[in-house]
Amino acid sequence: MIEASGYVLVGGQSSRFGSPKALHLLNGRAMALRVAEALAGRVTAVTLVGDPDLYAVLGMPVIADRIKRAGPLAGIVAALHHSPQQWCIVAACDMPFVSAGLVEQLLGAAGAASVDAIVPQTPDGRLQPLFAAYAKSGLAALEHALLRGTRRLTDALECVSWAKLPVDDVRLFANVNRPSDLSVAD
């Protein structure tokens, strides 16, 4: 299995949530830490990507987005710049059900493919680029897309070679965007 660095994207505005959701406690743990723990046993190191001043309280390394307020693509580009590994597992902080098993599946697929990204796809056809594997080989194209103003990850994927990883369990990708979503996550 390949080695990879792990990155948890915490840089969003959390406008629908009303406060920084990465810091929100879910069953006693900040959501960002829950996601980091899913990555931790399978990657060489886990780093948060967001505002270092805000998220340093979580006690983990934090790097800033390359371009402020440019969405998750900016965080992925920052992760790829920062990573000493050829592959990064990138996860949004608001996916509290992601698992170490899914990280292993991503790493296995990344090691077996000659692509720039491995993106899970659920049975309903939805791509999950906010919990995916990205290779440094795609950095230049992704950064170019970001600098051109691309914000949607699915649009950015058109600039790189990528493969789908079929994942049967849709619940792994349930995310918490609003306080009302917490009832599903408890």
N, C-alpha and C positions, 0 to 999 in steps of 0.2 A: 504494500500500500504506500502511496506517496505521502510526503510530508507537506503540511500546509499550515499557514497561520490563520487564526480566527479573528474576525472583526464583527462587533455588534454595532449596528447603526443606531445612534441615539440622538442624532442631530435634528430631527423634525421639530416643527413648531408646536405640536400637540394641540392645535387650535380646537379640534373637536373634543378633545379630552378635558381641556381647561387648565391643565397643569402638566409639567413634564412627566409623561407617562412612563418613561424609562426609570424614574425614581419611585413610581407608585408601588406600594407593597402589595404583593399578591401571595397569600399564605405565608406572610412574614418575610418575604424576600422581594427586593426591588426587581421589577420585571426584567431590566437589563441584566441583572445578575443571574436570574433563572436561565436566560438564553445563553449567557456566557458559560454557565455550568454545563449545559448540553454540549457546548463546543470543547470545553477544557480538556477532557480526557482523550480527545482525538486529534488535537492540533498542537503545534509546538508552543504557541502562546496565544493569548486572547487580549485584544485591545479594543477599547471603545472608540467610536468615531463620532465626534460631536464637540460641544463646547467644553474645553478642558476646565474652565473655571466652575462650570455648573456640575460637571460629572466627576470631578476629582474626589468628591465625598464618597464615591463607591469603592475607593481604594484600589482601582485598577488603572493601568496606563490608558491615557486618553490622547488621541490626536484630533486635530481640527480638520473639518472639510477643506478641500482645496479651494472651493468657491462657496462662499456663504449663501445660504438660502437657495441653493440650486437643486435641492432634492436628493434622493438616494444615490443617483448616479455620481454626484460629487463625492459622496462617502465611499463608494466603491473605488473611484479613481484614487482617492486619498489612501485607501487600504492597499491598493496595488502599488502605489509609490512607496509606501512604508514597509511593506512585507519583505523580509529577507528570503522568503520561500517563493517558489515559482507559482504556487497555487494559494488562493485565499478562499476560505469558507466565510461568506458574508451573510449575516442574519439581521433582520429587523428586530428591534427591542420589544416590539409589541406582539410577538409570536410566542406566547408562554408554553406552548405544547410541543415545540420542536424537540427532537430527541437525538441522543448520541447515535442511535442506530441509523438515523437519516444522514448524519454527518459521515458515518462509515460508508453508506451507499454512495454519497457524493464523491468521497475520496476514491472509492473503488472505480467508479465511472470515470473520474478524471484521470486515473492512472491507466485506464484502458483505451482512452480516446485521444485523438490528435486534434483537439479543438481549443478554443479560447474560453469557453464557458460550458458548464453543465447546469441545466435549469430543470428543476422538478416540474412535472406536469401531472395534475390530478385527473381522475377518470372523466370529469366533466370537461376536460380540455383546457382548463385554466393553467397558465404558466405561473410559476412562483419564483420570480427573479429576486425576491427579497430574502430568500433562503437558498442560496445557490453557490456554486464553486466558480471562481473566476481566475484565469491564468494571466500572468504578467505578459504573455504573448499578445493579449488583446488590449493592453494598456493604452498604446498610442491611438488606436482606433476609438476606444471609449472616451479618452480624453479629448480627442478631436470632436467627437459628437457632442460632448459636454460644452466645449468652447463655442461650438456652432449654435448652441441654445437648445439642444435636445434635452428633454427632461424625463420623458417616459422611458422606462427601462426596456420595454419591448421594442421601442423604436431604436434604442441604442444597440440592442442585440443584432439588428440588421447589419451593423457595421463589422461584426466579428463572426467567426465560425463557432457554432455552438451545437450542443446536442441536448435532447430531452431525456430526462430520467423519469420514467413512469413511477408514480407513487400512488398506492391505493388508498391510504388513510388521509382523507381530506381534513380531518380534525387537527392534524399536525400543523396546518397552516392557518388555523383560526387566529384572528388577530383582534387586539383590543384598541379600538379607535375612540370609543366613547365610554364614559363611566358605566352606561347601561350594558356594555359588552362584558363587564366583569362577572356578571352572573353566569355566563357561559364558561368563563375561565376558572371559576372557583371549584 
